[in-house]
């Protein structure tokens, strides 16, 4: 589920899945699952930028929990990278030398996106092998560990 989903949206989604499949349902935020695709144990403090086709979220993860998240509203903009960089700067709290971003989602593969985001934020970019499948890869890791 989106990290920026409201409590009501979360409850509706969990109830719908529970009705469909029965049993216990655990909701996992998309940026957290995507982070698991890059780092099997996203401990510490890391910022994930999940660029989807319709929604972009920036989330700060600390000790396997999302502690802050923002949806980047592109308002019809052709170029979302400057708005994403602004959001990263608001949410990021680098400690010491940690200045790395995890970049996931289908939009992560757009030509020049990683390089421009690195230049605008002053951070190094890490991407999973298949950014569009990062959420699913992370969920698979979570379920099989």
N, CA, C and O atoms as CSV, one atom per row, in Angstrom:
chain,resi,resn,atom,element,x,y,z
A,1,UNK,N,N,0.830,-1.171,0.000
A,1,UNK,CA,C,0.000,0.000,0.000
A,1,UNK,C,C,0.878,1.239,0.000
A,1,UNK,O,O,2.026,1.186,0.441
A,2,UNK,N,N,0.357,2.339,-0.485
A,2,UNK,CA,C,1.147,3.568,-0.477
A,2,UNK,C,C,1.502,3.981,0.958
A,2,UNK,O,O,0.705,3.808,1.880
A,3,UNK,N,N,2.681,4.515,1.124
A,3,UNK,CA,C,3.113,4.972,2.451
A,3,UNK,C,C,2.297,6.164,2.915
A,3,UNK,O,O,2.185,6.416,4.114
A,4,UNK,N,N,1.727,6.899,1.967
A,4,UNK,CA,C,0.968,8.098,2.309
A,4,UNK,C,C,-0.532,7.821,2.424
A,4,UNK,O,O,-1.327,8.754,2.530
A,5,UNK,N,N,-0.921,6.551,2.404
A,5,UNK,CA,C,-2.343,6.209,2.552
A,5,UNK,C,C,-2.838,6.638,3.933
A,5,UNK,O,O,-2.112,6.546,4.923
A,6,UNK,N,N,-4.074,7.102,3.982
A,6,UNK,CA,C,-4.660,7.473,5.265
A,6,UNK,C,C,-5.025,6.201,6.038
A,6,UNK,O,O,-5.057,5.109,5.471
A,7,UNK,N,N,-5.294,6.352,7.308
A,7,UNK,CA,C,-5.700,5.212,8.124
A,7,UNK,C,C,-6.978,4.589,7.567
A,7,UNK,O,O,-7.117,3.366,7.542
A,8,UNK,N,N,-7.901,5.422,7.126
A,8,UNK,CA,C,-9.145,4.890,6.541
A,8,UNK,C,C,-8.864,4.088,5.283
A,8,UNK,O,O,-9.404,2.995,5.115
A,9,UNK,N,N,-8.018,4.616,4.387
A,9,UNK,CA,C,-7.665,3.895,3.172
A,9,UNK,C,C,-6.989,2.563,3.504
A,9,UNK,O,O,-7.260,1.544,2.869
A,10,UNK,N,N,-6.126,2.586,4.487
A,10,UNK,CA,C,-5.423,1.371,4.916
A,10,UNK,C,C,-6.423,0.336,5.423
A,10,UNK,O,O,-6.353,-0.836,5.053
A,11,UNK,N,N,-7.344,0.769,6.262
A,11,UNK,CA,C,-8.340,-0.151,6.825
A,11,UNK,C,C,-9.244,-0.734,5.747
A,11,UNK,O,O,-9.583,-1.916,5.796
A,12,UNK,N,N,-9.637,0.087,4.775
A,12,UNK,CA,C,-10.481,-0.394,3.679
A,12,UNK,C,C,-9.733,-1.440,2.862
A,12,UNK,O,O,-10.298,-2.476,2.511
A,13,UNK,N,N,-8.471,-1.177,2.561
A,13,UNK,CA,C,-7.682,-2.124,1.777
A,13,UNK,C,C,-7.480,-3.441,2.528
A,13,UNK,O,O,-7.648,-4.515,1.950
A,14,UNK,N,N,-7.129,-3.366,3.786
A,14,UNK,CA,C,-6.934,-4.582,4.584
A,14,UNK,C,C,-8.230,-5.376,4.664
A,14,UNK,O,O,-8.210,-6.599,4.524
A,15,UNK,N,N,-9.362,-4.700,4.890
A,15,UNK,CA,C,-10.654,-5.394,4.971
A,15,UNK,C,C,-11.004,-6.061,3.647
A,15,UNK,O,O,-11.511,-7.182,3.636
A,16,UNK,N,N,-10.740,-5.387,2.535
A,16,UNK,CA,C,-11.043,-5.963,1.219
A,16,UNK,C,C,-10.191,-7.202,0.949
A,16,UNK,O,O,-10.694,-8.208,0.449
A,17,UNK,N,N,-8.923,-7.128,1.275
A,17,UNK,CA,C,-8.042,-8.291,1.063
A,17,UNK,C,C,-8.450,-9.430,1.988
A,17,UNK,O,O,-8.462,-10.591,1.580
A,18,UNK,N,N,-8.781,-9.102,3.226
A,18,UNK,CA,C,-9.200,-10.136,4.182
A,18,UNK,C,C,-10.458,-10.849,3.685
A,18,UNK,O,O,-10.561,-12.072,3.784
A,19,UNK,N,N,-11.421,-10.079,3.146
A,19,UNK,CA,C,-12.637,-10.689,2.590
A,19,UNK,C,C,-12.326,-11.570,1.392
A,19,UNK,O,O,-12.940,-12.621,1.208
A,20,UNK,N,N,-11.375,-11.141,0.580
A,20,UNK,CA,C,-11.047,-11.869,-0.645
A,20,UNK,C,C,-10.292,-13.166,-0.375
A,20,UNK,O,O,-10.543,-14.180,-1.025
A,21,UNK,N,N,-9.370,-13.135,0.582
A,21,UNK,CA,C,-8.516,-14.312,0.794
A,21,UNK,C,C,-8.704,-14.973,2.148
A,21,UNK,O,O,-8.277,-16.110,2.348
A,22,UNK,N,N,-9.336,-14.277,3.073
A,22,UNK,CA,C,-9.520,-14.828,4.420
A,22,UNK,C,C,-8.221,-14.807,5.194
A,22,UNK,O,O,-7.153,-14.558,4.634
A,23,UNK,N,N,-8.318,-15.067,6.466
A,23,UNK,CA,C,-7.124,-15.139,7.304
A,23,UNK,C,C,-6.545,-13.792,7.670
A,23,UNK,O,O,-7.182,-12.750,7.518
A,24,UNK,N,N,-5.320,-13.844,8.156
A,24,UNK,CA,C,-4.627,-12.664,8.654
A,24,UNK,C,C,-4.011,-11.885,7.492
A,24,UNK,O,O,-3.479,-12.477,6.553
A,25,UNK,N,N,-4.085,-10.575,7.561
A,25,UNK,CA,C,-3.539,-9.713,6.522
A,25,UNK,C,C,-2.618,-8.693,7.175
A,25,UNK,O,O,-2.997,-8.024,8.136
A,26,UNK,N,N,-1.410,-8.582,6.646
A,26,UNK,CA,C,-0.463,-7.560,7.091
A,26,UNK,C,C,-0.232,-6.589,5.956
A,26,UNK,O,O,0.101,-6.997,4.843
A,27,UNK,N,N,-0.402,-5.326,6.222
A,27,UNK,CA,C,-0.169,-4.306,5.210
A,27,UNK,C,C,1.300,-3.892,5.249
A,27,UNK,O,O,1.875,-3.715,6.323
A,28,UNK,N,N,1.896,-3.742,4.080
A,28,UNK,CA,C,3.291,-3.312,3.959
A,28,UNK,C,C,3.318,-2.115,3.021
A,28,UNK,O,O,2.767,-2.163,1.921
A,29,UNK,N,N,3.956,-1.054,3.459
A,29,UNK,CA,C,4.055,0.133,2.626
A,29,UNK,C,C,4.980,-0.153,1.445
A,29,UNK,O,O,5.996,-0.831,1.596
A,30,UNK,N,N,4.628,0.361,0.282
A,30,UNK,CA,C,5.385,0.111,-0.938
A,30,UNK,C,C,6.857,0.517,-0.838
A,30,UNK,O,O,7.714,-0.267,-1.245
A,31,UNK,N,N,7.197,1.707,-0.315
A,31,UNK,CA,C,8.624,2.048,-0.230
A,31,UNK,C,C,9.420,1.109,0.685
A,31,UNK,O,O,10.590,0.833,0.423
A,32,UNK,N,N,8.790,0.621,1.749
A,32,UNK,CA,C,9.483,-0.319,2.635
A,32,UNK,C,C,9.740,-1.633,1.910
A,32,UNK,O,O,10.837,-2.185,2.001
A,33,UNK,N,N,8.743,-2.140,1.194
A,33,UNK,CA,C,8.931,-3.370,0.424
A,33,UNK,C,C,10.002,-3.166,-0.645
A,33,UNK,O,O,10.837,-4.044,-0.864
A,34,UNK,N,N,9.982,-2.020,-1.305
A,34,UNK,CA,C,10.981,-1.737,-2.338
A,34,UNK,C,C,12.380,-1.662,-1.740
A,34,UNK,O,O,13.345,-2.109,-2.361
A,35,UNK,N,N,12.495,-1.101,-0.542
A,35,UNK,CA,C,13.805,-1.032,0.120
A,35,UNK,C,C,14.342,-2.430,0.396
A,35,UNK,O,O,15.549,-2.659,0.324
A,36,UNK,N,N,13.457,-3.356,0.709
A,36,UNK,CA,C,13.887,-4.732,0.962
A,36,UNK,C,C,14.486,-5.369,-0.290
A,36,UNK,O,O,15.309,-6.278,-0.182
A,37,UNK,N,N,14.087,-4.905,-1.472
A,37,UNK,CA,C,14.661,-5.429,-2.713
A,37,UNK,C,C,16.114,-4.988,-2.869
A,37,UNK,O,O,16.919,-5.691,-3.480
A,38,UNK,N,N,16.446,-3.824,-2.314
A,38,UNK,CA,C,17.817,-3.299,-2.407
A,38,UNK,C,C,18.686,-3.772,-1.256
A,38,UNK,O,O,19.872,-4.058,-1.423
A,39,UNK,N,N,18.075,-3.846,-0.096
A,39,UNK,CA,C,18.805,-4.205,1.122
A,39,UNK,C,C,17.945,-5.187,1.896
A,39,UNK,O,O,16.878,-4.814,2.383
A,40,UNK,N,N,18.380,-6.425,2.022
A,40,UNK,CA,C,17.567,-7.413,2.740
A,40,UNK,C,C,17.179,-6.975,4.150
A,40,UNK,O,O,16.134,-7.385,4.656
A,41,UNK,N,N,18.001,-6.152,4.788
A,41,UNK,CA,C,17.662,-5.637,6.108
A,41,UNK,C,C,17.835,-4.125,6.087
A,41,UNK,O,O,18.927,-3.625,6.357
A,42,UNK,N,N,16.755,-3.377,5.765
A,42,UNK,CA,C,16.891,-1.925,5.686
A,42,UNK,C,C,16.935,-1.279,7.063
A,42,UNK,O,O,16.161,-0.367,7.351
A,43,UNK,N,N,17.843,-1.752,7.913
A,43,UNK,CA,C,18.015,-1.156,9.230
A,43,UNK,C,C,18.685,0.199,9.071
A,43,UNK,O,O,19.020,0.609,7.959
A,44,UNK,N,N,18.875,0.876,10.162
A,44,UNK,CA,C,19.474,2.198,10.093
A,44,UNK,C,C,18.487,3.201,9.537
A,44,UNK,O,O,17.277,3.075,9.725
A,45,UNK,N,N,19.019,4.196,8.852
A,45,UNK,CA,C,18.212,5.295,8.335
A,45,UNK,C,C,18.478,5.417,6.841
A,45,UNK,O,O,19.620,5.629,6.432
A,46,UNK,N,N,17.443,5.287,6.028
A,46,UNK,CA,C,17.598,5.341,4.581
A,46,UNK,C,C,16.384,6.054,3.972
A,46,UNK,O,O,15.281,5.997,4.516
A,47,UNK,N,N,16.603,6.717,2.848
A,47,UNK,CA,C,15.511,7.385,2.143
A,47,UNK,C,C,15.260,6.631,0.838
A,47,UNK,O,O,16.186,6.347,0.078
A,48,UNK,N,N,13.992,6.317,0.598
A,48,UNK,CA,C,13.579,5.615,-0.615
A,48,UNK,C,C,12.753,6.566,-1.471
A,48,UNK,O,O,11.847,7.238,-0.979
A,49,UNK,N,N,13.081,6.613,-2.760
A,49,UNK,CA,C,12.297,7.365,-3.725
A,49,UNK,C,C,11.671,6.331,-4.643
A,49,UNK,O,O,12.372,5.659,-5.399
A,50,UNK,N,N,10.358,6.203,-4.580
A,50,UNK,CA,C,9.619,5.224,-5.374
A,50,UNK,C,C,8.845,5.985,-6.453
A,50,UNK,O,O,7.783,6.551,-6.191
A,51,UNK,N,N,9.394,5.985,-7.664
A,51,UNK,CA,C,8.798,6.729,-8.771
A,51,UNK,C,C,7.898,5.782,-9.554
A,51,UNK,O,O,8.374,4.943,-10.319
A,52,UNK,N,N,6.611,5.924,-9.356
A,52,UNK,CA,C,5.656,5.098,-10.078
A,52,UNK,C,C,5.142,5.812,-11.307
A,52,UNK,O,O,5.519,6.951,-11.583
A,53,UNK,N,N,4.286,5.141,-12.038
A,53,UNK,CA,C,3.741,5.766,-13.245
A,53,UNK,C,C,2.694,6.822,-12.899
A,53,UNK,O,O,2.511,7.782,-13.649
A,54,UNK,N,N,2.010,6.652,-11.773
A,54,UNK,CA,C,0.999,7.622,-11.402
A,54,UNK,C,C,1.251,8.297,-10.065
A,54,UNK,O,O,0.649,9.327,-9.762
A,55,UNK,N,N,2.136,7.722,-9.265
A,55,UNK,CA,C,2.372,8.261,-7.918
A,55,UNK,C,C,3.855,8.120,-7.601
A,55,UNK,O,O,4.467,7.087,-7.873
A,56,UNK,N,N,4.416,9.163,-7.028
A,56,UNK,CA,C,5.795,9.128,-6.557
A,56,UNK,C,C,5.770,9.406,-5.070
A,56,UNK,O,O,5.153,10.368,-4.614
A,57,UNK,N,N,6.451,8.549,-4.316
A,57,UNK,CA,C,6.548,8.737,-2.869
A,57,UNK,C,C,8.006,8.760,-2.454
A,57,UNK,O,O,8.841,8.033,-2.992
A,58,UNK,N,N,8.287,9.609,-1.488
A,58,UNK,CA,C,9.600,9.653,-0.860
A,58,UNK,C,C,9.357,9.290,0.598
A,58,UNK,O,O,8.523,9.899,1.269
A,59,UNK,N,N,10.090,8.295,1.079
A,59,UNK,CA,C,9.886,7.833,2.451
A,59,UNK,C,C,11.222,7.668,3.162
A,59,UNK,O,O,12.188,7.157,2.595
A,60,UNK,N,N,11.258,8.108,4.409
A,60,UNK,CA,C,12.434,7.880,5.250
A,60,UNK,C,C,12.142,6.682,6.120
A,60,UNK,O,O,11.139,6.641,6.832
A,61,UNK,N,N,13.037,5.700,6.055
A,61,UNK,CA,C,12.892,4.464,6.818
A,61,UNK,C,C,13.958,4.445,7.895
A,61,UNK,O,O,15.139,4.665,7.626
A,62,UNK,N,N,13.530,4.181,9.104
A,62,UNK,CA,C,14.444,4.069,10.230
A,62,UNK,C,C,14.105,2.790,10.975
A,62,UNK,O,O,12.980,2.615,11.441
A,63,UNK,N,N,15.069,1.907,11.086
A,63,UNK,CA,C,14.879,0.639,11.792
A,63,UNK,C,C,13.649,-0.128,11.305
A,63,UNK,O,O,12.798,-0.530,12.099
A,64,UNK,N,N,13.574,-0.322,9.996
A,64,UNK,CA,C,12.532,-1.127,9.340
A,64,UNK,C,C,11.123,-0.557,9.462
A,64,UNK,O,O,10.146,-1.292,9.313
A,65,UNK,N,N,11.004,0.728,9.728
A,65,UNK,CA,C,9.694,1.382,9.795
A,65,UNK,C,C,9.755,2.709,9.056
A,65,UNK,O,O,10.775,3.398,9.076
A,66,UNK,N,N,8.669,3.054,8.415
A,66,UNK,CA,C,8.590,4.355,7.758
A,66,UNK,C,C,8.267,5.394,8.821
A,66,UNK,O,O,7.244,5.316,9.500
A,67,UNK,N,N,9.161,6.369,8.950
A,67,UNK,CA,C,8.972,7.403,9.971
A,67,UNK,C,C,8.474,8.715,9.371
A,67,UNK,O,O,7.960,9.571,10.091
A,68,UNK,N,N,8.623,8.878,8.054
A,68,UNK,CA,C,8.111,10.062,7.369
A,68,UNK,C,C,7.933,9.714,5.900
A,68,UNK,O,O,8.744,8.995,5.318
A,69,UNK,N,N,6.878,10.225,5.316
A,69,UNK,CA,C,6.635,9.963,3.894
A,69,UNK,C,C,5.858,11.121,3.295
A,69,UNK,O,O,5.012,11.733,3.947
A,70,UNK,N,N,6.162,11.401,2.060
A,70,UNK,CA,C,5.440,12.425,1.315
A,70,UNK,C,C,5.165,11.925,-0.086
A,70,UNK,O,O,5.985,11.238,-0.695
A,71,UNK,N,N,4.011,12.280,-0.577
A,71,UNK,CA,C,3.677,12.018,-1.977
A,71,UNK,C,C,4.111,13.252,-2.761
A,71,UNK,O,O,3.831,14.383,-2.363
A,72,UNK,N,N,4.788,13.028,-3.864
A,72,UNK,CA,C,5.229,14.140,-4.702
A,72,UNK,C,C,4.130,14.417,-5.709
A,72,UNK,O,O,3.833,13.594,-6.575
A,73,UNK,N,N,3.536,15.585,-5.580
A,73,UNK,CA,C,2.460,15.980,-6.486
A,73,UNK,C,C,3.089,16.706,-7.657
A,73,UNK,O,O,3.645,17.794,-7.500
A,74,UNK,N,N,3.001,16.105,-8.824
A,74,UNK,CA,C,3.635,16.720,-9.986
A,74,UNK,C,C,2.743,17.766,-10.646
A,74,UNK,O,O,3.212,18.533,-11.487
A,75,UNK,N,N,1.479,17.809,-10.281
A,75,UNK,CA,C,0.534,18.810,-10.810
A,75,UNK,C,C,0.635,18.948,-12.326
A,75,UNK,O,O,0.603,20.055,-12.864
A,76,UNK,N,N,0.756,17.815,-13.000
A,76,UNK,CA,C,0.801,17.831,-14.453
A,76,UNK,C,C,2.162,18.181,-15.031
A,76,UNK,O,O,2.299,18.322,-16.246
A,77,UNK,N,N,3.155,18.321,-14.188
A,77,UNK,CA,C,4.487,18.675,-14.656
A,77,UNK,C,C,5.089,17.543,-15.481
A,77,UNK,O,O,4.905,16.366,-15.170
A,78,UNK,N,N,5.801,17.908,-16.521
A,78,UNK,CA,C,6.481,16.921,-17.349
A,78,UNK,C,C,7.719,16.397,-16.622
A,78,UNK,O,O,8.075,15.227,-16.767
A,79,UNK,N,N,8.369,17.252,-15.848
A,79,UNK,CA,C,9.608,16.900,-15.158
A,79,UNK,C,C,9.384,16.900,-13.650
A,79,UNK,O,O,9.297,17.960,-13.029
A,80,UNK,N,N,9.293,15.699,-13.060
A,80,UNK,CA,C,9.049,15.573,-11.622
A,80,UNK,C,C,10.332,15.623,-10.790
A,80,UNK,O,O,10.252,15.767,-9.570
A,81,UNK,N,N,11.495,15.509,-11.401
A,81,UNK,CA,C,12.752,15.376,-10.664
A,81,UNK,C,C,13.007,16.548,-9.698
A,81,UNK,O,O,13.381,16.291,-8.554
A,82,UNK,N,N,12.826,17.822,-10.095
A,82,UNK,CA,C,13.048,18.905,-9.121
A,82,UNK,C,C,12.123,18.804,-7.893
A,82,UNK,O,O,12.562,19.058,-6.772
A,83,UNK,N,N,10.867,18.442,-8.096
A,83,UNK,CA,C,9.935,18.299,-6.965
A,83,UNK,C,C,10.351,17.120,-6.074
A,83,UNK,O,O,10.235,17.192,-4.851
A,84,UNK,N,N,10.830,16.051,-6.686
A,84,UNK,CA,C,11.305,14.893,-5.911
A,84,UNK,C,C,12.525,15.295,-5.090
A,84,UNK,O,O,12.621,14.944,-3.914
A,85,UNK,N,N,13.456,16.026,-5.697
A,85,UNK,CA,C,14.658,16.468,-4.987
A,85,UNK,C,C,14.293,17.353,-3.795
A,85,UNK,O,O,14.887,17.217,-2.726
A,86,UNK,N,N,13.333,18.251,-3.963
A,86,UNK,CA,C,12.883,19.091,-2.846
A,86,UNK,C,C,12.345,18.235,-1.709
A,86,UNK,O,O,12.632,18.488,-0.539
A,87,UNK,N,N,11.575,17.236,-2.056
A,87,UNK,CA,C,10.997,16.342,-1.053
A,87,UNK,C,C,12.089,15.557,-0.333
A,87,UNK,O,O,12.026,15.390,0.885
A,88,UNK,N,N,13.074,15.081,-1.056
A,88,UNK,CA,C,14.196,14.353,-0.442
A,88,UNK,C,C,14.894,15.245,0.572
A,88,UNK,O,O,15.201,14.803,1.679
A,89,UNK,N,N,15.145,16.483,0.209
A,89,UNK,CA,C,15.828,17.401,1.128
A,89,UNK,C,C,14.999,17.653,2.393
A,89,UNK,O,O,15.558,17.816,3.478
A,90,UNK,N,N,13.681,17.685,2.256
A,90,UNK,CA,C,12.828,17.889,3.442
A,90,UNK,C,C,12.855,16.683,4.376
A,90,UNK,O,O,12.848,16.842,5.597
A,91,UNK,N,N,12.885,15.476,3.804
A,91,UNK,CA,C,12.767,14.268,4.622
A,91,UNK,C,C,14.095,13.669,5.072
A,91,UNK,O,O,14.146,12.973,6.086
A,92,UNK,N,N,15.155,13.927,4.341
A,92,UNK,CA,C,16.428,13.263,4.613
A,92,UNK,C,C,17.117,13.868,5.828
A,92,UNK,O,O,17.152,15.086,5.999
A,93,UNK,N,N,17.656,13.004,6.659
A,93,UNK,CA,C,18.429,13.406,7.832
A,93,UNK,C,C,19.726,12.588,7.850
A,93,UNK,O,O,19.888,11.705,8.692
A,94,UNK,N,N,20.659,12.881,6.915
A,94,UNK,CA,C,21.861,12.049,6.851
A,94,UNK,C,C,22.698,12.166,8.112
A,94,UNK,O,O,22.910,13.253,8.647
A,95,UNK,N,N,23.167,11.006,8.570
A,95,UNK,CA,C,24.061,10.959,9.735
A,95,UNK,C,C,25.442,10.583,9.239
A,95,UNK,O,O,25.601,9.623,8.485
A,96,UNK,N,N,26.423,11.330,9.658
A,96,UNK,CA,C,27.784,11.002,9.250
A,96,UNK,C,C,27.908,11.035,7.738
A,96,UNK,O,O,27.543,12.020,7.095
A,97,UNK,N,N,28.429,9.944,7.172
A,97,UNK,CA,C,28.656,9.888,5.741
A,97,UNK,C,C,27.502,9.304,4.946
A,97,UNK,O,O,27.603,9.182,3.725
A,98,UNK,N,N,26.394,8.934,5.610
A,98,UNK,CA,C,25.286,8.324,4.883
A,98,UNK,C,C,24.576,9.361,4.026
A,98,UNK,O,O,23.872,10.233,4.536
A,99,UNK,N,N,24.767,9.255,2.741
A,99,UNK,CA,C,24.104,10.182,1.827
A,99,UNK,C,C,23.651,9.412,0.603
A,99,UNK,O,O,23.899,9.828,-0.528
A,100,UNK,N,N,22.990,8.297,0.829
A,100,UNK,CA,C,22.573,7.410,-0.247
A,100,UNK,C,C,21.048,7.362,-0.318
A,100,UNK,O,O,20.359,7.336,0.702
A,101,UNK,N,N,20.543,7.351,-1.553
A,101,UNK,CA,C,19.112,7.201,-1.790
A,101,UNK,C,C,18.876,5.868,-2.477
A,101,UNK,O,O,19.682,5.437,-3.301
A,102,UNK,N,N,17.782,5.222,-2.141
A,102,UNK,CA,C,17.336,4.048,-2.866
A,102,UNK,C,C,16.288,4.527,-3.856
A,102,UNK,O,O,15.302,5.152,-3.466
A,103,UNK,N,N,16.492,4.241,-5.115
A,103,UNK,CA,C,15.601,4.691,-6.174
A,103,UNK,C,C,14.923,3.476,-6.789
A,103,UNK,O,O,15.593,2.579,-7.301
A,104,UNK,N,N,13.583,3.444,-6.741
A,104,UNK,CA,C,12.835,2.288,-7.229
A,104,UNK,C,C,11.646,2.753,-8.067
A,104,UNK,O,O,11.379,3.948,-8.187
A,105,UNK,N,N,10.947,1.785,-8.639
A,105,UNK,CA,C,9.751,2.060,-9.420
A,105,UNK,C,C,10.061,2.187,-10.899
A,105,UNK,O,O,11.217,2.345,-11.293
A,106,UNK,N,N,9.026,2.118,-11.706
A,106,UNK,CA,C,9.182,2.190,-13.154
A,106,UNK,C,C,9.812,3.480,-13.627
A,106,UNK,O,O,10.555,3.479,-14.609
A,107,UNK,N,N,9.533,4.580,-12.950
A,107,UNK,CA,C,10.109,5.866,-13.337
A,107,UNK,C,C,11.586,5.979,-13.043
A,107,UNK,O,O,12.255,6.880,-13.549
A,108,UNK,N,N,12.106,5.070,-12.223
A,108,UNK,CA,C,13.531,5.089,-11.888
A,108,UNK,C,C,14.388,4.786,-13.101
A,108,UNK,O,O,15.563,5.151,-13.143
A,109,UNK,N,N,13.807,4.120,-14.090
A,109,UNK,CA,C,14.573,3.742,-15.281
A,109,UNK,C,C,14.546,4.799,-16.373
A,109,UNK,O,O,15.162,4.616,-17.423
A,110,UNK,N,N,13.843,5.900,-16.143
A,110,UNK,CA,C,13.790,6.972,-17.145
A,110,UNK,C,C,15.201,7.522,-17.374
A,110,UNK,O,O,15.971,7.695,-16.429
A,111,UNK,N,N,15.521,7.787,-18.611
A,111,UNK,CA,C,16.851,8.267,-18.970
A,111,UNK,C,C,17.231,9.505,-18.165
A,111,UNK,O,O,16.523,10.512,-18.182
A,112,UNK,N,N,18.341,9.419,-17.471
A,112,UNK,CA,C,18.876,10.556,-16.738
A,112,UNK,C,C,18.252,10.820,-15.382
A,112,UNK,O,O,18.727,11.702,-14.666
A,113,UNK,N,N,17.209,10.097,-14.996
A,113,UNK,CA,C,16.528,10.381,-13.724
A,113,UNK,C,C,17.470,10.218,-12.540
A,113,UNK,O,O,17.534,11.101,-11.684
A,114,UNK,N,N,18.194,9.118,-12.470
A,114,UNK,CA,C,19.090,8.866,-11.335
A,114,UNK,C,C,20.203,9.909,-11.277
A,114,UNK,O,O,20.508,10.430,-10.204
A,115,UNK,N,N,20.803,10.213,-12.406
A,115,UNK,CA,C,21.902,11.178,-12.436
A,115,UNK,C,C,21.432,12.567,-12.019
A,115,UNK,O,O,22.112,13.249,-11.252
A,116,UNK,N,N,20.285,12.983,-12.513
A,116,UNK,CA,C,19.762,14.308,-12.147
A,116,UNK,C,C,19.392,14.376,-10.679
A,116,UNK,O,O,19.655,15.382,-10.019
A,117,UNK,N,N,18.778,13.306,-10.154
A,117,UNK,CA,C,18.411,13.282,-8.739
A,117,UNK,C,C,19.666,13.315,-7.861
A,117,UNK,O,O,19.693,13.995,-6.835
A,118,UNK,N,N,20.685,12.590,-8.262
A,118,UNK,CA,C,21.954,12.612,-7.522
A,118,UNK,C,C,22.551,14.021,-7.532
A,118,UNK,O,O,23.018,14.503,-6.500
A,119,UNK,N,N,22.537,14.675,-8.681
A,119,UNK,CA,C,23.107,16.022,-8.789
A,119,UNK,C,C,22.325,17.044,-7.976
A,119,UNK,O,O,22.919,17.920,-7.347
A,120,UNK,N,N,20.991,16.939,-7.981
A,120,UNK,CA,C,20.159,17.916,-7.271
A,120,UNK,C,C,20.151,17.716,-5.756
A,120,UNK,O,O,19.876,18.656,-5.010
A,121,UNK,N,N,20.450,16.501,-5.298
A,121,UNK,CA,C,20.403,16.228,-3.852
A,121,UNK,C,C,21.775,16.040,-3.229
A,121,UNK,O,O,21.902,16.076,-2.005
A,122,UNK,N,N,22.802,15.841,-4.042
A,122,UNK,CA,C,24.140,15.597,-3.513
A,122,UNK,C,C,24.274,14.220,-2.879
A,122,UNK,O,O,25.129,14.010,-2.018
A,123,UNK,N,N,23.439,13.290,-3.300
A,123,UNK,CA,C,23.455,11.946,-2.736
A,123,UNK,C,C,23.784,10.910,-3.805
A,123,UNK,O,O,23.574,11.137,-4.997
A,124,UNK,N,N,24.303,9.770,-3.356
A,124,UNK,CA,C,24.540,8.638,-4.249
A,124,UNK,C,C,23.242,7.878,-4.403
A,124,UNK,O,O,22.418,7.845,-3.488
A,125,UNK,N,N,23.062,7.271,-5.555
A,125,UNK,CA,C,21.828,6.533,-5.848
A,125,UNK,C,C,22.124,5.041,-5.902
A,125,UNK,O,O,23.092,4.611,-6.529
A,126,UNK,N,N,21.282,4.259,-5.240
A,126,UNK,CA,C,21.308,2.807,-5.335
A,126,UNK,C,C,19.982,2.371,-5.921
A,126,UNK,O,O,18.924,2.862,-5.528
A,127,UNK,N,N,20.048,1.435,-6.873
A,127,UNK,CA,C,18.824,0.919,-7.482
A,127,UNK,C,C,18.882,-0.605,-7.475
A,127,UNK,O,O,19.955,-1.193,-7.613
A,128,UNK,N,N,17.715,-1.244,-7.313
A,128,UNK,CA,C,17.693,-2.705,-7.428
A,128,UNK,C,C,17.910,-3.109,-8.882
A,128,UNK,O,O,17.867,-2.269,-9.781
A,129,UNK,N,N,18.142,-4.391,-9.103
A,129,UNK,CA,C,18.373,-4.896,-10.463
A,129,UNK,C,C,17.209,-4.577,-11.381
A,129,UNK,O,O,17.420,-4.213,-12.538
A,130,UNK,N,N,15.991,-4.706,-10.892
A,130,UNK,CA,C,14.795,-4.421,-11.687
A,130,UNK,C,C,13.915,-3.424,-10.929
A,130,UNK,O,O,13.002,-3.839,-10.214
A,131,UNK,N,N,14.168,-2.131,-11.069
A,131,UNK,CA,C,13.424,-1.122,-10.309
A,131,UNK,C,C,11.902,-1.226,-10.417
A,131,UNK,O,O,11.222,-1.023,-9.411
A,132,UNK,N,N,11.324,-1.536,-11.606
A,132,UNK,CA,C,9.863,-1.621,-11.669
A,132,UNK,C,C,9.282,-2.767,-10.836
A,132,UNK,O,O,8.104,-2.737,-10.479
A,133,UNK,N,N,10.093,-3.766,-10.529
A,133,UNK,CA,C,9.620,-4.924,-9.767
A,133,UNK,C,C,10.090,-4.912,-8.321
A,133,UNK,O,O,9.928,-5.907,-7.615
A,134,UNK,N,N,10.669,-3.805,-7.867
A,134,UNK,CA,C,11.258,-3.752,-6.534
A,134,UNK,C,C,10.261,-4.060,-5.420
A,134,UNK,O,O,10.589,-4.790,-4.485
A,135,UNK,N,N,9.063,-3.521,-5.508
A,135,UNK,CA,C,8.071,-3.773,-4.461
A,135,UNK,C,C,7.748,-5.258,-4.368
A,135,UNK,O,O,7.690,-5.814,-3.271
A,136,UNK,N,N,7.539,-5.898,-5.505
A,136,UNK,CA,C,7.232,-7.328,-5.506
A,136,UNK,C,C,8.426,-8.161,-5.025
A,136,UNK,O,O,8.248,-9.141,-4.302
A,137,UNK,N,N,9.634,-7.773,-5.423
A,137,UNK,CA,C,10.829,-8.483,-4.979
A,137,UNK,C,C,10.979,-8.367,-3.460
A,137,UNK,O,O,11.294,-9.346,-2.783
A,138,UNK,N,N,10.754,-7.181,-2.942
A,138,UNK,CA,C,10.842,-6.975,-1.496
A,138,UNK,C,C,9.786,-7.758,-0.735
A,138,UNK,O,O,10.075,-8.325,0.319
A,139,UNK,N,N,8.565,-7.796,-1.256
A,139,UNK,CA,C,7.512,-8.585,-0.605
A,139,UNK,C,C,7.857,-10.063,-0.605
A,139,UNK,O,O,7.618,-10.761,0.380
A,140,UNK,N,N,8.423,-10.546,-1.718
A,140,UNK,CA,C,8.825,-11.945,-1.777
A,140,UNK,C,C,9.895,-12.235,-0.713
A,140,UNK,O,O,9.834,-13.257,-0.030
A,141,UNK,N,N,10.867,-11.339,-0.579
A,141,UNK,CA,C,11.901,-11.504,0.464
A,141,UNK,C,C,11.284,-11.510,1.855
A,141,UNK,O,O,11.679,-12.291,2.720
A,142,UNK,N,N,10.325,-10.639,2.054
A,142,UNK,CA,C,9.672,-10.546,3.365
A,142,UNK,C,C,8.908,-11.831,3.689
A,142,UNK,O,O,8.922,-12.295,4.829
A,143,UNK,N,N,8.248,-12.397,2.695
A,143,UNK,CA,C,7.444,-13.603,2.906
A,143,UNK,C,C,8.276,-14.866,3.028
A,143,UNK,O,O,7.836,-15.837,3.643
A,144,UNK,N,N,9.464,-14.871,2.456
A,144,UNK,CA,C,10.274,-16.079,2.474
A,144,UNK,C,C,11.376,-16.058,3.523
A,144,UNK,O,O,12.135,-17.020,3.640
A,145,UNK,N,N,11.472,-14.996,4.272
A,145,UNK,CA,C,12.531,-14.941,5.297
A,145,UNK,C,C,12.021,-15.341,6.657
A,145,UNK,O,O,12.783,-15.347,7.624
